[in-house]
Amino acid sequence: MNNPLKQLETLGQSIWLDYIRRDLIAGGGLRRLIEEDGLRGMTSNPAIFEKAIVESRDYHADIQAMALEGKGAREIYEALSQRDVQSAADEFRPLYDRTDGQDGYVSLEVNPHLAHDTRGTIEEALRLWDALNRPNVFIKVPSTDEGLPAIRQLIGEGINVNVTLLFGLPRYRQVAEAYIAGLEAYAARGKAVKRVASVASFFVSRIDALVDPLLDKPATQGGKAADLAKRVRGQVAIASAKMAYQIYKEIFSGERFKTLAAQGARGQRLLWASTSTKNPDYSDVKYVEALIGPDTVNTVPPETLDAYRDHGDPKARIEHDVTEARRVLERLPELGISLETVTRQLEVEGVEKFNKPFDKLMEALAQRSPRHGT
């Protein structure tokens, strides 16, 4: 228990790994992380798979074999990604069983080009869920306007959903509403809601990465505006996450959810995503330390996992300085910053940040099987 990563569990937080690669699973590395660091889940996205498949030779033989069978780039990608997710889910299965479905999940994202296609998202999510055939997987669906009804529908079908690309507080309320409405629909069909799981992936560091440069101008103007700009620099992301946690407590302790909880339903935990530090002036564990608290998940890349193991200081801080966090967000308009505009921009950019590596991967796979295209 001297390992800071393992201490997070005693504070109610689950640490997940935002990374997947075949050699980590096949070489026993994932099992060691589960046993030695208390790793409790894993997330993936198109950028992670693009880096793993393109930069590793672990997949080369399978790609060549499938290309010779006449499979195109999309089929090859799906086969490779699904196999990795299934293998990782099997490693986590004992943890999933031991925690009665609280942890031990691995996430696979729908095609990012479906971010604004409700029907397409639903159809692909159902297909991926059936193909994976594991109870301890999440299908990742973006929290776009078009994604919200898909989330509701999928939860209503009993599909586990990791809601991704979530940046704003009003949107988070909509996500929680979609989850609860889906559970109500599932329960109305006489289905057991106990095994339906969901997390809401609230992206953190990208908020500061966009807001901090917007503070440069008021910070140089002098007076109260300069003082305020300097005070809120590097604080907006954590303030947003802390307020999201307050919303989480409000919604999932409310009367509406109590009816579902009485039937065994689980709350939709907040998952802190994008927790690697983008600004080298900030601590490399900034977005872990400040957001530790009960019923939360933090998914970190390998570098942040290593950093926290080395010098993390685990304490429950998610409810520290909540009043100050609220004040930080309330005063942003004084600096000419609209948080709604910021989060909308981040959502648009977030979709594109997944589309680009997905397309790059499709192109790379197509080049290895040029006769078959995509």
N, C-alpha and C positions, 0 to 999 in steps of 0.2 A: 504493500500500500504506500510505499515511498514514491511510487510512480505517479506523478501528477495526473496523468491520463486516467488511471484507475480510480483516483480520488473523485473524479467528476461524477462517477456513478453514485457515490454516497451523497452527493448534492442534488441528485435527481436529474442530471443531464446525461444523455447518451452521446458518445462520440462516434461519428461515422466517418468513413474515408471517401473523399470526393475523387475517386481514381479507380480505374479497373484495367487490368492487363493480364494476359494469359499466364505469363511467367510468374507473376505474383501468386496466382492461384495454384498452378501446377507445381511450383517449386517449394510450396509449404510456407511461403511468406505470409499469406493471408491468415493461415491457421495460427502462426506465431503472434501476429498482431491481435487476434482474438484472445489468445491465451495470456499473453504477456502484457498487453496494453489495454485490455478490456474493450477492444473495438466491438461495436454493437450493430454495425450496418455499413452499407456502401452505396454510393450514388455514382451515376455515370451521366454523360451527356454527349452530344455529337462531337464536340471538340476533344473530349477525352478519348473517344474511340478513334477519331482521326489520327491523333498523335500516337496511340498505341499500335494501330494497324500499319500506318505508313512508316513509322520509325523502327518497328521491330520486325525481325525475320521469323518470329514465332508463328506467324500466320501464313507465311509464304507457300508452304506445301498445300495447305487447305485451299488457298486462293487459286493456285495452279490447277488443283484437282477439280474444283468446281467450275473453273473456266473451261476445262476440257470437256466437262459434262454439258457445256452450252449454257451455263448460268450467267446472267448479266450482273452488273455491279450491284444493283439493289438487292438481288437475291443473295449474293455473296456477303454483303454487309449484314443483312439480317441474320444469316446463318452464323456468322462469326460473333456478332454481338449477342445474339440469343444464347449461344453456347457458353460464352463467358459469364453471362448473367445467371444462367442455370447452374454452372459450376460454382460460382460464388455463393449463390443461394443455398446450395447443398452444404457448403462449408458452414454457413450460418444457421442451418436448420436446427442443430441441437440447441442453440441459443434461443431461437424462435420458440421451440417447444418448451424450453425451461422457463421462459418468461411469459408463457401463455400468450404469445403473439404480440407482446409489447415491443420487442426489438428483433433483430436478425433479418432485416430486409435489404434487398438489393433493387435498385431502380433502373428502369429502361425507358427512354424517352420516345414518344411518337415522332415521326418525321417532322422536323421543325418547320417545314414549308406548310404544314397544316395548321399553323398557329391561328389563322383567321378563317378556318373552315370547320365549323361545328360538326357537321355530318361526317366529314372525312376523319376528324379526330376520333369520334366515337367508333367508327368502323375499324380504324387501325388499332385503337386501344383494345377493343374486343378481340381482334385477331391476335395481337401480341400476347394478351392475357392467356388465350387458349394455347398459343404456341409455347409459351414458357412453362405452363402447367406446373406452377409452384405456388403454394399459398403465401410464401414469404417474399413476394416481389411487389414492387410498386410500378405502375405505369405513370410516367411523368407527362403531365398535361399543363400547358402554360395558362396563366391566369388572365388571358386576354378577354375582351368582351365576348368573343366567340367561344373562348375556352370555358367560360362559366357554365353555360347550359350543358356542355359536354361533361364537365365535372359532376354536375347534378345527376345527369343520366347514368354515368358510369357507376357512381356510388349506388344509385338506385338499382343497378344490375349486380351489385355485390363485388365490384371490381375495386381493388386497392389503388388509390391515386395519390401520387406525390404532385402537389400543385407547385409548379415552378414559375420562375420569372415574376416573382411577387415583390413589389417595391413600395407601394403606397398603402396608407392606413385605410382609406375608404374602400380600396380594392380588397384589402384583407377581410373587411367585414362581409363583402360580397362572397368571397371564397368560403368563409365559415358558414354563411347562409346556404350556399350551394351544397356544402357537405351535409348540413343538418337536413335540408329538404330532401336530399338523396336518401339519407338514412330513413326518413319518415316514409318515403315512397317504398323503400325496401321492406320496412316493417309492415306497411299496409298490405303487402302481398303475402304476409304470414312468414316472412323469412327471418332467420336469426341474425341480428345485427352485430352480435359479439365479435365475429371474425372479420368484419369490414374495418379496414384501417386506412388512415390518411394522414399525411403531414402537409403543412403549408410552408413552402420554402421561401422564406423572406430573405432577399438578397441585401447584404449589408454594405460591404466596403465600396461597392460601385456608387453608392449614394455620395459618400465623401469624395470619391474620385471626380464626380461631376460638380458637386457644390463648392468644394474648396477653391477651385479657380475663380468661381463667381464672386468669391469674397475678396479677391485681390484688390479690386478697384475701391470698394468702400473702406478697406483696411488702410489705404493710403490717403484718404480724404481728411483724416483728423477728426477730432471731436468724438461725440457719442457713437456715431456710426462706426468709426474705426475701432473703438473699444469693443463694441458688440461683435464686429466681424472677427476680431482676434479671439474673442471668447468662444464663439461658436465653431471656429475652424476645427475640423476633425471630430466634431461632436454630433453632427446631424444624423449620421447613420445609426449610431448607438442610441441616440434619443428616439429615433423612429422605432427601433427594435424594442426599446423599453415600453413605449406606448402601445406597440402591437401586443406585447405580453399582457398589458392591462386589459386590452380588448379581449384577448383570449380568456382571461379569468372571468371577465364579465359575461361573455357569451356562454362559456361552458360550465358556469355555475348557475345559469339562469333557469327559469322554470321550464322553458321550452325543451332544453336539452335534458333536464332532469327526467322527463318522461322517457326519453330514449335511454338514458343511463340506467334507469330502473330495469330496462330490458337487456342490459349488458353492453350497451354501446360505449365506444371509446371516444374520448375527446380527440380532436384533430390537433396534434401537437405542432407547435411552431418549430420549424427547422431553420437554423441560421445558416444561410448559404453565402457564397462569395465572402468567405472569412479570411482569405489570405490578405495580407496588408499590401496595398498598392503603393503607398507613400513610404519611401525609405526613412523618412524622418520619424515615423511612428513605430511603436513596438511591433515586432513580428508576431506577437500574440494578442494584440490590441482587441481584435474582434472575437476572441475566445474569452479572455478574462472578464470583460464587462458584461457578458451575456450568459453567465452561468446561473441556472435556477431550475426549480422543479418542473418536470414535464416538458423539457425542451430537448432539442437535438442540435448538435453542431456538426456539420459535415466539413471536413478540412482536407486540403491537398496534402500529399506526403511531407512537403517541406514544413508546413505548419504543424503537422502531427509531430514531427521530429523536434521542432522548436519547443512545443509545449511539453513534451516529455523531458526535455533538457532543463527548461527554466520556467515552467508554468507555476502559478501560485493560485491553486483552486480555492475560491470562496464564492458563496452565493451572492452575486452582485446585481442580478437582473432588476431587483426592486430598490436598489440604492439610488438616491437622488432623482426619484421619479418626478417630483415637482419641478426640479431644474430641467429635466428632459422635456417636460411639457412646455416650459417657458422658452427653451431654445427653439422649438418648432413654431411657437406662437409669434416669436419676434422676427422670424425670417422675412416677412413682408416689409419690415422696416428697412431691410437691406436690398429691397427690390427682387427678392427671390420668392417664387411661387413653388412650393413643394409639389403641388399637383402637376405643374408643368415639368418639373424635374423628373418625377416618377413616370410620367407618360413618355418622356424622351428615353428614359432608361429601359422601359418596356420595348419600345420600338428598336432601340439599339441591341437589346438582349436577344430579340428574335433573330436579328441579322447576325449577331455573333455566333449563333448556332447554325444558321443557314450556310454561312461561308465555309466553315470546316466540313459540314456535311457535303456540300457540293465539291469541295476539294477532295474529299475521300472518294466520292463517286467517280470523279475524274481519274484519280489514281487507280482505282479498281478497274475502270473501263480500259485504261491503258495496258493493264496486264492481261486483259481479254478483249482486244480491239475488235475481234470479229463479232462479238456479241453485244457491244454497246452497253447501255444502261437499262 
